[in-house]
Structure formats: C-alpha cells, structure tokens
Amino acid sequence: MSSILVFPGQGSQAVGMGKELYENNPEARAVFDEVDDALNQKLSDIIFNGPMEDLTLTTNVQPAIMAVSIAMLRASGMPLTEYVAGHSLGEYTALCAAGALSVADTARLLRLRGDAMQRAVPVGKGLTAVILGLDIEKVREICAQTNCDVANDNSPGQVVVSGAKNVVEETLLLAKEAGAKRAMPLALSVPVHCRIQEPAAEEMRAALENIEIKTPKAILISNKTASPMSDPIEIKDALVYQITHGVHWRESVLKMHELGITETIEVGPGSVLTGLTGRICPEMTGKKLEI
C-alpha cells in the first residue's frame, strides 16, 4: 500500500485541538512554542482555550491549523511519504512537513496570508459558499454567467464558490434553480481563492521574495496544477497563484491514484479530507493519523 500525507485547510478547527499533545509530548510542545515565538503572541492559548470567535479569525486560524498539524506529525513519529499535499493553507503545512519551510517561517507567512486576505476585502463585501449536488461543469457554467469564482473543486457534487457578496448570492440562487441539493454561505470571514483577493496575492508575492523555500524532501501535489511539484521557484509562484484561483482537490486526489497512491493519511484537526478521498476515488481509502 502506498500512502500520502495530506493536510487540512480552514474549517477543521476546534477549540482545544492539540492541547493534550502539548501537555504530554515534548516534540508537539516545541512546535506550539516555536509558533508562539514566531508570531510574538500566545496563539497556543487561543487554540487551547478559545474563545471560538477568536480562533476562527482568519489571522489566527491559518497558523493555528498548521501548528496543530505539524505538532501531530512530529508527535506521531510518522515517516515522510514520497508525496505530500495540502488543501489551501494546508499546502503551506505540507511544505513545512517536507522541510521546504521552517515552522517559524510557515507561521509568519500564514499570519500574513490571513491578514492580507482580510485587508483585501472589507468585512461584509465578500462571501464564500458551498454548492452541493451539482457537478463542477454546471457550477462553472453558472459562475460564468454571474462572474463568480470556483474556489474549491472538492469532490463530485461539492463545489465551493467565492467572490463579491452580491455575485455569490446570485450564484446560489441560480444553483438552486439548477437543482442543487444545498447552496449556502460558509462561516468564513473572507472570500477565498477568488479574483478580488488580488491585493493579498501581491502582498504574498512580496513576502515570499524574502523567504527561502528549500527543495522539499517529499514531492508536493500542487493545488495549482493537481500535479507533482518540487522546484522552489514554481512552488512560490503556486502559493501566490492559489490566493486568487481555486483549489483543484478532486483532481489532486485523482492524480494521487494515477501515481499509484492507494491511501491518504490526514494529519491535522478534523477529518474533512478523509471523507473526501473515497467520494473522489472509491479505489482509494482515507484515514486519520493515529497518535
């Protein structure tokens, strides 16, 4: 059996995640301490104790999910697989796990990413929503009519859209008329992976110019291309690109299968990616990392 480590994105968070690891595992504790030092903030206190309103702020939740994921991986002693992948911010975590980025640099980049995304679109002006029960081509057809963006192609029948609030609302109405089982906003403070995040992409481009990305010790399955990627220059470009373009997760999992991978191992809070694996490719299995 060939496995791949996969790392979740925003939406997997919960107050208290990683607390037991912090209290009982020195390697996990070192990760949380390094993140706190890098951000000059006791982020671990928000992760462990909340409140949820503070944890879910984009500025906090992105480095928080990364910290928990890397802490879990290091506490488990799980060896690195030949390939790694991450959903949205999880791509940064995957690169950290593969040694391309340090924990401190990853935390600072994700803090900047969250802040830049919030600055790019004033609160209440953007929206992210999920459409269930329509295939990706139908959603793309609707988005072409409304000038909305496909943010995540998650699995057959599960597509996330994003953009200006009025545009997304129109898209949801058309999706319901087209027979969507559900079409509803998501509880995110910013619109994600869409063109109106261009100012954030430019901020990330500038920040990444000052960060060293090493050749990863495991090959990344990129959100941008749904294909293997290991060149540091290409990786930097892909990290900027994903701010304004959709995550090709369904295609990424299909590429994993094509590469001979039979199992995804989700490292981090929640089990969103584990559930998606079998729905995308029934020949593959998804499981959570056991610690």
C-alpha distance (Angstrom), angle and dihedral (degrees) to the residues before:
residue distance angle dihedral
M1 . . .
S2 3.80 . .
S3 3.81 117.0 .
I4 3.79 137.2 -167.1
L5 3.80 128.3 -158.7
V6 3.82 112.0 -128.4
F7 3.80 127.1 -171.5
P8 3.83 126.4 -151.0
G9 3.77 130.8 -125.5
Q10 3.77 135.9 -143.5
G11 3.80 116.4 -36.4
S12 3.81 96.5 48.8
Q13 3.81 94.7 88.6
A14 3.80 127.3 117.6
V15 3.79 131.2 172.5
G16 3.81 108.9 -102.0
M17 3.80 95.8 28.3
G18 3.80 111.2 150.1
K19 3.81 94.6 6.4
E20 3.79 95.0 118.7
L21 3.79 90.2 48.8
Y22 3.80 90.7 51.2
E23 3.78 91.6 51.8
N24 3.80 96.6 45.5
N25 3.80 109.6 28.1
P26 3.82 123.2 60.5
E27 3.82 93.8 -159.4
A28 3.79 91.3 53.9
R29 3.81 91.1 44.9
A30 3.80 90.0 53.6
V31 3.81 90.7 56.1
F32 3.81 93.5 52.6
D33 3.81 91.1 45.5
E34 3.82 91.2 50.4
V35 3.81 91.3 51.1
D36 3.81 91.6 48.2
D37 3.81 90.6 50.6
A38 3.82 93.4 46.1
L39 3.81 92.3 52.2
N40 3.81 95.2 37.5
Q41 3.80 86.3 -131.4
K42 3.79 135.6 100.8
L43 3.80 92.0 -116.2
S44 3.79 89.0 156.7
D45 3.82 89.6 66.4
I46 3.82 90.3 56.9
I47 3.82 90.7 45.6
F48 3.80 93.4 51.2
N49 3.79 101.4 34.7
G50 3.80 108.2 20.3
P51 2.89 139.5 167.1
M52 3.80 93.3 -137.1
E53 3.81 90.4 -136.1
D54 3.81 89.6 63.1
L55 3.79 94.9 42.0
T56 3.80 93.3 52.6
L57 3.81 93.5 53.0
T58 3.80 105.3 115.3
T59 3.80 91.2 -125.6
N60 3.83 90.5 59.4
V61 3.77 105.9 30.0
Q62 3.80 97.1 58.8
P63 3.83 97.5 57.8
A64 3.82 89.2 34.8
I65 3.80 95.1 60.0
M66 3.80 90.2 45.3
A67 3.81 91.7 50.7
V68 3.79 93.2 51.1
S69 3.80 92.4 46.0
I70 3.81 95.1 50.6
A71 3.81 91.2 43.3
M72 3.81 89.8 53.6
L73 3.79 92.2 48.2
R74 3.80 94.3 49.5
A75 3.79 93.2 43.9
S76 3.80 91.1 51.7
G77 3.79 96.2 52.5
M78 3.81 87.2 -139.1
P79 3.81 110.3 166.2
L80 3.77 119.0 -122.0
T81 3.79 114.6 -95.8
E82 3.81 123.5 -133.7
Y83 3.81 90.5 -104.8
V84 3.82 132.8 29.1
A85 3.79 132.9 -171.1
G86 3.78 138.5 -179.0
H87 3.78 135.7 -165.4
S88 3.82 111.8 -120.5
L89 3.83 106.1 -52.6
G90 3.81 85.2 13.7
E91 3.79 87.1 74.0
Y92 3.82 88.0 68.8
T93 3.81 89.2 49.6
A94 3.80 90.7 50.3
L95 3.80 90.3 52.6
C96 3.80 90.4 48.9
A97 3.80 90.8 49.8
A98 3.81 89.3 50.6
G99 3.80 92.7 52.2
A100 3.81 96.1 -111.1
L101 3.81 91.7 116.4
S102 3.79 131.9 28.1
V103 3.80 119.0 -120.9
A104 3.81 90.4 -113.6
D105 3.80 94.3 50.2
T106 3.81 91.1 45.8
A107 3.80 91.4 51.7
R108 3.80 92.8 48.9
L109 3.81 92.6 46.5
L110 3.80 92.0 50.4
R111 3.79 91.9 47.5
L112 3.80 89.0 51.9
R113 3.82 90.6 44.6
G114 3.79 91.7 53.8
D115 3.79 94.1 45.1
A116 3.80 92.8 45.7
M117 3.80 92.3 50.1
Q118 3.80 90.5 51.1
R119 3.81 92.3 47.8
A120 3.80 92.5 48.7
V121 3.79 94.9 61.5
P122 3.83 121.6 31.6
V123 3.80 115.7 -125.8
G124 3.79 110.6 -84.3
K125 3.81 95.1 18.3
G126 3.80 97.3 90.4
L127 3.78 136.5 45.9
T128 3.79 140.1 -166.1
A129 3.80 119.8 -158.7
V130 3.79 141.0 172.6
I131 3.80 126.7 -129.5
L132 3.80 117.7 -158.9
G133 3.78 126.6 -166.8
L134 3.79 101.5 24.5
D135 3.79 124.9 98.3
I136 3.78 120.6 -118.0
E137 3.81 94.7 -105.6
K138 3.80 92.2 55.8
V139 3.80 91.3 48.6
R140 3.80 90.8 49.1
E141 3.80 89.1 50.8
I142 3.82 90.8 53.4
C143 3.80 92.3 45.0
A144 3.80 90.1 53.0
Q145 3.80 88.1 58.2
T146 3.79 95.2 48.1
N147 3.84 100.3 34.2
C148 3.81 89.7 -119.5
D149 3.83 124.1 144.8
V150 3.79 130.0 -124.3
A151 3.80 102.7 -126.5
N152 3.81 100.9 179.7
D153 3.79 131.1 13.9
N154 3.79 90.9 -162.2
S155 3.80 105.0 164.7
P156 3.80 140.4 -36.5
G157 3.80 104.7 -54.2
Q158 3.82 96.3 9.2
V159 3.79 116.6 93.1
V160 3.81 128.7 159.1
V161 3.80 119.5 -148.8
S162 3.80 129.3 -167.1
G163 3.79 144.4 -179.5
A164 3.78 141.4 91.2
K165 3.82 111.7 -1.2
N166 3.81 97.2 -115.7
V167 3.81 91.8 46.5
V168 3.80 93.3 51.7
E169 3.80 92.0 46.0
E170 3.81 90.0 53.9
T171 3.80 89.4 48.5
L172 3.80 91.4 53.4
L173 3.80 91.6 51.2
L174 3.81 91.7 51.6
A175 3.80 90.9 45.6
K176 3.80 91.0 54.8
E177 3.80 90.2 48.3
A178 3.82 88.4 51.2
G179 3.82 91.2 56.0
A180 3.79 104.9 -92.7
K181 3.80 112.1 167.4
R182 3.79 90.0 -141.4
A183 3.79 133.9 -0.2
M184 3.78 114.6 179.3
P185 3.82 143.6 146.4
L186 3.80 119.9 -98.2
A187 3.79 124.2 -131.7
L188 3.80 96.5 -109.2
S189 3.78 122.9 132.5
V190 3.82 92.5 -141.9
P191 3.80 138.0 34.5
V192 3.81 107.6 -106.8
H193 3.81 135.3 -147.5
C194 3.78 95.9 4.1
R195 3.79 139.3 121.7
I196 3.79 95.8 -103.8
Q197 3.82 87.3 67.1
E198 3.82 90.5 70.6
P199 3.86 92.3 114.4
A200 3.81 88.8 56.1
A201 3.80 90.9 49.1
E202 3.79 89.9 54.8
E203 3.81 90.8 50.5
M204 3.80 90.2 50.9
R205 3.80 91.7 47.7
A206 3.81 90.1 55.3
A207 3.80 92.8 45.6
L208 3.81 93.9 49.2
E209 3.80 90.8 53.4
N210 3.81 87.0 69.5
I211 3.81 96.3 45.1
E212 3.79 125.7 83.8
I213 3.78 113.2 -133.3
K214 3.80 110.5 -168.6
T215 3.78 124.6 -153.9
P216 3.82 102.3 -83.7
K217 3.80 119.0 -115.2
A218 3.80 87.7 -135.0
I219 3.81 124.2 42.7
L220 3.80 114.9 -107.1
I221 3.80 121.2 -131.0
S222 3.79 96.4 -144.1
N223 3.81 126.4 -132.6
K224 3.81 86.7 -144.8
T225 3.79 100.3 53.9
A226 3.82 104.9 12.8
S227 3.81 83.7 -131.9
P228 3.82 137.6 102.1
M229 3.81 115.9 -73.4
S230 3.80 130.6 177.3
D231 3.81 108.0 149.9
P232 3.83 109.4 109.1
I233 3.81 93.6 -141.4
E234 3.80 91.7 51.7
I235 3.81 89.8 46.4
K236 3.82 92.1 54.2
D237 3.79 90.5 50.2
A238 3.81 90.6 48.5
L239 3.81 92.5 51.3
V240 3.80 90.0 54.0
Y241 3.81 92.2 43.5
Q242 3.81 94.0 54.2
I243 3.81 91.6 61.5
T244 3.81 91.0 69.9
H245 3.82 101.4 24.1
G246 3.78 135.7 61.3
V247 3.80 129.3 -90.4
H248 3.81 111.2 -112.7
W249 3.79 96.2 -150.8
R250 3.81 98.2 146.4
E251 3.79 90.3 51.8
S252 3.81 90.7 44.4
V253 3.79 92.3 57.2
L254 3.81 90.6 47.2
K255 3.82 88.2 52.0
M256 3.81 89.4 51.5
H257 3.80 89.2 55.4
E258 3.81 90.1 47.9
L259 3.83 88.6 53.8
G260 3.80 90.3 55.5
I261 3.81 97.1 -101.2
T262 3.80 112.0 147.1
E263 3.81 102.8 177.5
T264 3.80 138.3 40.7
I265 3.80 117.7 -152.8
E266 3.80 111.0 -158.2
V267 3.80 113.8 -145.9
G268 3.78 114.7 -165.9
P269 3.79 142.3 36.7
G270 3.79 119.9 -31.3
S271 3.79 128.7 9.9
V272 3.81 104.5 -108.9
L273 3.80 95.3 126.2
T274 3.80 92.2 44.7
G275 3.78 89.9 58.3
L276 3.79 92.9 46.9
T277 3.80 95.7 53.3
G278 3.80 97.6 71.1
R279 3.78 93.1 40.4
I280 3.79 91.0 54.3
C281 3.79 97.9 40.9
P282 3.84 117.9 11.5
E283 3.83 89.5 -166.9
M284 3.81 88.9 66.8
T285 3.80 129.9 66.7
G286 3.78 128.4 -144.7
K287 3.78 125.5 -150.5
K288 3.78 139.9 168.1
L289 3.78 122.3 -112.7
E290 3.79 109.5 -99.8
I291 3.80 117.5 -139.8
